[in-house]
Amino acid sequence: MTTQTLPIDLYYAATPNGRKITIILEELALPYAIYPINIGRGDQFKPDFLAISPNNKIPAIVDPEGPEGKPVSIFESGAILKYLAEKFGKFYGTSWSERIKIDEWLFWQVGGFGPMLGQNNHFSRYAPEKIPYAIKRYQDESHRLYRVLDTQLKKQAELGNDYVAGDYSIADIAIFDWSRGSDNHGIDITEFPSFAAWRQRVTDRPAVQRALGITLEQSQQISAATDKEAQKILFNQR
């Protein structure tokens, strides 16, 4: 069984993508150190951070005990989840067929659920100009994606499974924190009872509770809806 002696460095902001990584680190009971990246003040563009995350996005990690015992840096939340799950042999199935299903839903989240909900948030909450077509476009797509998720969870429940790809996995971890913003996405969760039950099951996990309890200093907290300086940094980059 793989063990971890030295802490994993986590470059973090309190966003759904950031909390994916605190959740899996807590689930694996690994030692780690958080290095806050204030994305509303431009920390993500500093050379030291770009050296490990060239896409200037959080999260990123540095594992001092990487492959062949050498340090390795990893950016992109999905890649980090897969790396940690594979390294420690948990939350990624035990067979090739199980991993295919987990990968399907992991990539469903990183390629669709997260980006579409992000656009929903942007046009519904952050954009200075409220464009009815854009708001409807992304709210409708968000609704479709929640329906897809609810349908999958209903199918799993009929098979006696509690989670999106069978057993609890990195697919659930990837999806979970994005789904906590359903009210902001224009979703009435009573319309999706299988989803609502799943979200509560994940919320109730002790490791998830610990991850959700992590707080940063007030100076690290921003509101993209009201902070004009943060909006200049976060939006309309070229």
C-alpha positions as a Markdown table, in Angstrom:
| # | Residue | x | y | z |
|---|---|---|---|---|
| 1 | Met | 0.0 | 0.0 | 0.0 |
| 2 | Thr | 1.4 | 3.4 | -1.0 |
| 3 | Thr | 2.0 | 5.8 | 1.9 |
| 4 | Gln | 2.8 | 9.5 | 2.0 |
| 5 | Thr | 5.5 | 10.8 | 4.3 |
| 6 | Leu | 5.8 | 14.4 | 3.1 |
| 7 | Pro | 2.9 | 16.8 | 2.7 |
| 8 | Ile | 1.5 | 17.4 | -0.7 |
| 9 | Asp | 1.4 | 21.1 | -1.6 |
| 10 | Leu | -2.0 | 22.3 | -2.7 |
| 11 | Tyr | -2.3 | 25.6 | -4.5 |
| 12 | Tyr | -5.9 | 26.5 | -3.7 |
| 13 | Ala | -8.8 | 28.9 | -3.9 |
| 14 | Ala | -12.2 | 28.1 | -2.3 |
| 15 | Thr | -14.0 | 27.3 | -5.6 |
| 16 | Pro | -15.6 | 24.0 | -6.7 |
| 17 | Asn | -12.5 | 23.0 | -8.6 |
| 18 | Gly | -10.3 | 23.8 | -5.5 |
| 19 | Arg | -12.6 | 21.8 | -3.2 |
| 20 | Lys | -12.4 | 18.8 | -5.4 |
| 21 | Ile | -8.8 | 18.4 | -4.2 |
| 22 | Thr | -9.3 | 19.1 | -0.5 |
| 23 | Ile | -12.1 | 16.5 | -0.6 |
| 24 | Ile | -9.9 | 13.8 | -2.1 |
| 25 | Leu | -7.0 | 14.7 | 0.2 |
| 26 | Glu | -9.3 | 14.4 | 3.2 |
| 27 | Glu | -10.8 | 11.2 | 1.9 |
| 28 | Leu | -7.3 | 9.7 | 1.5 |
| 29 | Ala | -6.2 | 11.1 | 4.9 |
| 30 | Leu | -3.1 | 12.5 | 3.3 |
| 31 | Pro | -0.8 | 15.1 | 4.8 |
| 32 | Tyr | -1.1 | 18.4 | 2.8 |
| 33 | Ala | -0.3 | 22.0 | 3.0 |
| 34 | Ile | -2.6 | 24.7 | 1.5 |
| 35 | Tyr | -1.0 | 27.6 | -0.4 |
| 36 | Pro | -3.8 | 30.1 | -1.1 |
| 37 | Ile | -3.9 | 31.6 | -4.6 |
| 38 | Asn | -5.9 | 34.9 | -4.6 |
| 39 | Ile | -7.4 | 34.6 | -8.0 |
| 40 | Gly | -9.2 | 37.9 | -7.6 |
| 41 | Arg | -5.9 | 39.8 | -7.1 |
| 42 | Gly | -3.9 | 38.0 | -9.8 |
| 43 | Asp | -1.8 | 35.5 | -7.9 |
| 44 | Gln | -2.5 | 33.0 | -10.7 |
| 45 | Phe | -0.3 | 35.1 | -13.1 |
| 46 | Lys | 2.8 | 35.1 | -10.9 |
| 47 | Pro | 5.8 | 33.3 | -12.4 |
| 48 | Asp | 6.1 | 30.8 | -9.5 |
| 49 | Phe | 2.5 | 29.7 | -10.0 |
| 50 | Leu | 2.7 | 29.6 | -13.8 |
| 51 | Ala | 5.7 | 27.3 | -13.5 |
| 52 | Ile | 3.3 | 24.6 | -12.1 |
| 53 | Ser | 0.0 | 25.7 | -13.7 |
| 54 | Pro | 0.7 | 27.2 | -17.1 |
| 55 | Asn | -3.0 | 27.7 | -17.7 |
| 56 | Asn | -3.1 | 30.2 | -14.8 |
| 57 | Lys | -5.9 | 28.3 | -13.1 |
| 58 | Ile | -6.3 | 26.7 | -9.7 |
| 59 | Pro | -5.9 | 24.0 | -8.4 |
| 60 | Ala | -2.4 | 22.7 | -8.8 |
| 61 | Ile | -0.4 | 20.3 | -6.6 |
| 62 | Val | 3.2 | 19.5 | -6.0 |
| 63 | Asp | 3.8 | 16.0 | -4.7 |
| 64 | Pro | 7.3 | 15.7 | -3.3 |
| 65 | Glu | 7.0 | 11.9 | -3.5 |
| 66 | Gly | 6.0 | 11.6 | -7.1 |
| 67 | Pro | 7.0 | 8.9 | -9.7 |
| 68 | Glu | 10.3 | 7.3 | -9.0 |
| 69 | Gly | 10.3 | 9.2 | -5.7 |
| 70 | Lys | 10.9 | 12.5 | -7.5 |
| 71 | Pro | 8.8 | 15.7 | -7.0 |
| 72 | Val | 6.0 | 16.2 | -9.6 |
| 73 | Ser | 3.7 | 19.1 | -10.2 |
| 74 | Ile | 0.2 | 18.6 | -11.7 |
| 75 | Phe | -2.4 | 21.1 | -12.8 |
| 76 | Glu | -6.1 | 20.6 | -13.9 |
| 77 | Ser | -8.5 | 19.2 | -11.3 |
| 78 | Gly | -9.4 | 16.1 | -13.2 |
| 79 | Ala | -5.7 | 15.2 | -13.8 |
| 80 | Ile | -5.0 | 15.7 | -10.0 |
| 81 | Leu | -8.0 | 13.5 | -9.0 |
| 82 | Lys | -6.8 | 10.7 | -11.3 |
| 83 | Tyr | -3.2 | 11.0 | -10.2 |
| 84 | Leu | -4.1 | 10.7 | -6.5 |
| 85 | Ala | -6.7 | 8.0 | -7.0 |
| 86 | Glu | -4.2 | 5.9 | -9.0 |
| 87 | Lys | -1.3 | 6.5 | -6.7 |
| 88 | Phe | -3.1 | 5.5 | -3.6 |
| 89 | Gly | -5.4 | 2.9 | -5.1 |
| 90 | Lys | -8.7 | 4.3 | -3.9 |
| 91 | Phe | -11.9 | 5.9 | -5.5 |
| 92 | Tyr | -11.0 | 4.7 | -9.0 |
| 93 | Gly | -12.5 | 1.2 | -9.2 |
| 94 | Thr | -10.6 | -2.1 | -9.2 |
| 95 | Ser | -11.1 | -3.1 | -12.9 |
| 96 | Trp | -10.7 | -1.7 | -16.3 |
| 97 | Ser | -14.5 | -1.7 | -16.9 |
| 98 | Glu | -15.1 | 0.2 | -13.6 |
| 99 | Arg | -12.5 | 2.8 | -14.6 |
| 100 | Ile | -14.1 | 3.3 | -17.9 |
| 101 | Lys | -17.4 | 4.2 | -16.2 |
| 102 | Ile | -15.7 | 6.5 | -13.7 |
| 103 | Asp | -13.8 | 8.2 | -16.5 |
| 104 | Glu | -17.0 | 8.8 | -18.4 |
| 105 | Trp | -18.5 | 10.8 | -15.6 |
| 106 | Leu | -15.3 | 12.5 | -14.6 |
| 107 | Phe | -14.9 | 13.8 | -18.1 |
| 108 | Trp | -18.6 | 14.6 | -18.2 |
| 109 | Gln | -18.0 | 17.0 | -15.3 |
| 110 | Val | -14.7 | 18.6 | -16.5 |
| 111 | Gly | -15.9 | 18.9 | -20.1 |
| 112 | Gly | -19.6 | 19.8 | -19.6 |
| 113 | Phe | -21.1 | 20.2 | -16.1 |
| 114 | Gly | -18.5 | 22.5 | -14.7 |
| 115 | Pro | -18.0 | 24.7 | -17.8 |
| 116 | Met | -21.7 | 25.1 | -18.5 |
| 117 | Leu | -22.6 | 25.9 | -14.9 |
| 118 | Gly | -19.7 | 28.4 | -14.9 |
| 119 | Gln | -21.2 | 30.1 | -18.0 |
| 120 | Asn | -24.6 | 30.1 | -16.3 |
| 121 | Asn | -23.1 | 31.8 | -13.3 |
| 122 | His | -21.3 | 34.3 | -15.4 |
| 123 | Phe | -24.3 | 35.5 | -17.5 |
| 124 | Ser | -26.9 | 35.2 | -14.7 |
| 125 | Arg | -24.8 | 36.7 | -11.8 |
| 126 | Tyr | -21.6 | 38.4 | -12.9 |
| 127 | Ala | -22.1 | 39.9 | -16.4 |
| 128 | Pro | -22.7 | 43.7 | -16.2 |
| 129 | Glu | -25.1 | 43.4 | -19.2 |
| 130 | Lys | -27.9 | 40.9 | -18.6 |
| 131 | Ile | -28.4 | 39.2 | -22.0 |
| 132 | Pro | -31.7 | 37.3 | -21.9 |
| 133 | Tyr | -30.6 | 34.8 | -24.7 |
| 134 | Ala | -27.3 | 34.0 | -23.0 |
| 135 | Ile | -29.0 | 33.5 | -19.6 |
| 136 | Lys | -31.7 | 31.2 | -21.1 |
| 137 | Arg | -29.1 | 29.3 | -23.1 |
| 138 | Tyr | -27.0 | 28.4 | -20.1 |
| 139 | Gln | -29.8 | 27.9 | -17.7 |
| 140 | Asp | -31.5 | 25.5 | -20.2 |
| 141 | Glu | -28.2 | 23.6 | -20.6 |
| 142 | Ser | -27.7 | 23.5 | -16.9 |
| 143 | His | -31.1 | 22.0 | -16.5 |
| 144 | Arg | -30.4 | 19.4 | -19.1 |
| 145 | Leu | -27.2 | 18.4 | -17.4 |
| 146 | Tyr | -28.8 | 18.1 | -14.0 |
| 147 | Arg | -31.5 | 15.9 | -15.6 |
| 148 | Val | -28.7 | 13.7 | -17.1 |
| 149 | Leu | -27.1 | 13.3 | -13.7 |
| 150 | Asp | -30.4 | 12.6 | -12.0 |
| 151 | Thr | -31.2 | 9.9 | -14.6 |
| 152 | Gln | -27.9 | 8.3 | -14.1 |
| 153 | Leu | -28.2 | 8.2 | -10.3 |
| 154 | Lys | -31.7 | 6.8 | -10.6 |
| 155 | Lys | -30.4 | 4.0 | -12.8 |
| 156 | Gln | -27.6 | 3.3 | -10.3 |
| 157 | Ala | -30.1 | 3.2 | -7.4 |
| 158 | Glu | -32.1 | 0.6 | -9.3 |
| 159 | Leu | -28.9 | -1.5 | -9.4 |
| 160 | Gly | -28.4 | -1.0 | -5.6 |
| 161 | Asn | -25.7 | 1.6 | -6.0 |
| 162 | Asp | -25.5 | 4.9 | -4.2 |
| 163 | Tyr | -23.1 | 6.8 | -6.4 |
| 164 | Val | -22.8 | 8.0 | -10.0 |
| 165 | Ala | -20.6 | 5.2 | -11.3 |
| 166 | Gly | -21.3 | 2.5 | -8.8 |
| 167 | Asp | -19.1 | 2.8 | -5.7 |
| 168 | Tyr | -18.0 | 6.2 | -4.4 |
| 169 | Ser | -15.3 | 7.5 | -6.8 |
| 170 | Ile | -13.4 | 10.5 | -8.1 |
| 171 | Ala | -16.4 | 11.1 | -10.4 |
| 172 | Asp | -18.6 | 11.9 | -7.4 |
| 173 | Ile | -15.9 | 14.1 | -6.0 |
| 174 | Ala | -15.6 | 16.0 | -9.2 |
| 175 | Ile | -19.3 | 16.6 | -9.6 |
| 176 | Phe | -20.2 | 17.3 | -6.0 |
| 177 | Asp | -19.2 | 20.8 | -5.2 |
| 178 | Trp | -20.3 | 22.2 | -8.5 |
| 179 | Ser | -23.7 | 20.8 | -7.8 |
| 180 | Arg | -24.0 | 22.6 | -4.5 |
| 181 | Gly | -24.7 | 25.8 | -6.4 |
| 182 | Ser | -28.0 | 24.5 | -7.9 |
| 183 | Asp | -30.0 | 27.4 | -6.6 |
| 184 | Asn | -27.8 | 29.8 | -8.5 |
| 185 | His | -28.1 | 27.6 | -11.6 |
| 186 | Gly | -31.9 | 28.1 | -11.6 |
| 187 | Ile | -32.5 | 24.5 | -10.5 |
| 188 | Asp | -35.3 | 23.3 | -8.3 |
| 189 | Ile | -33.8 | 20.1 | -6.8 |
| 190 | Thr | -37.3 | 18.7 | -6.0 |
| 191 | Glu | -37.5 | 18.1 | -9.7 |
| 192 | Phe | -34.5 | 15.8 | -9.4 |
| 193 | Pro | -35.0 | 13.5 | -6.3 |
| 194 | Ser | -32.2 | 11.0 | -7.1 |
| 195 | Phe | -29.7 | 13.9 | -7.4 |
| 196 | Ala | -30.9 | 15.5 | -4.2 |
| 197 | Ala | -30.5 | 12.2 | -2.3 |
| 198 | Trp | -27.0 | 11.7 | -3.7 |
| 199 | Arg | -25.9 | 15.2 | -2.9 |
| 200 | Gln | -27.0 | 14.7 | 0.7 |
| 201 | Arg | -25.1 | 11.3 | 0.9 |
| 202 | Val | -21.9 | 12.9 | -0.3 |
| 203 | Thr | -22.4 | 16.0 | 2.0 |
| 204 | Asp | -22.7 | 13.6 | 5.0 |
| 205 | Arg | -19.4 | 12.0 | 4.4 |
| 206 | Pro | -17.0 | 13.0 | 7.2 |
| 207 | Ala | -14.1 | 13.7 | 4.9 |
| 208 | Val | -16.4 | 16.0 | 2.8 |
| 209 | Gln | -17.5 | 17.8 | 5.9 |
| 210 | Arg | -13.8 | 18.4 | 6.8 |
| 211 | Ala | -13.1 | 19.7 | 3.4 |
| 212 | Leu | -16.1 | 22.0 | 3.4 |
| 213 | Gly | -15.0 | 23.3 | 6.8 |
| 214 | Ile | -11.7 | 24.7 | 5.5 |
| 215 | Thr | -11.8 | 28.5 | 5.5 |
| 216 | Leu | -9.3 | 31.0 | 4.2 |
| 217 | Glu | -8.4 | 34.4 | 5.7 |
| 218 | Gln | -10.8 | 37.2 | 4.8 |
| 219 | Ser | -8.2 | 38.8 | 2.5 |
| 220 | Gln | -8.3 | 35.7 | 0.4 |
| 221 | Gln | -12.1 | 35.8 | -0.1 |
| 222 | Ile | -13.6 | 37.6 | -3.0 |
| 223 | Ser | -17.0 | 38.0 | -4.6 |
| 224 | Ala | -16.9 | 38.0 | -8.3 |
| 225 | Ala | -20.4 | 39.3 | -8.4 |
| 226 | Thr | -19.5 | 42.6 | -6.6 |
| 227 | Asp | -15.7 | 43.0 | -6.5 |
| 228 | Lys | -14.9 | 45.2 | -9.5 |
| 229 | Glu | -11.2 | 44.7 | -9.2 |
| 230 | Ala | -11.6 | 40.9 | -9.2 |
| 231 | Gln | -13.9 | 41.2 | -12.3 |
| 232 | Lys | -11.2 | 43.0 | -14.2 |
| 233 | Ile | -8.7 | 40.2 | -13.4 |
| 234 | Leu | -11.0 | 37.2 | -13.9 |
| 235 | Phe | -13.1 | 38.2 | -16.9 |
| 236 | Asn | -12.3 | 39.3 | -20.5 |
| 237 | Gln | -8.8 | 38.1 | -20.5 |
| 238 | Arg | -7.0 | 37.9 | -23.9 |
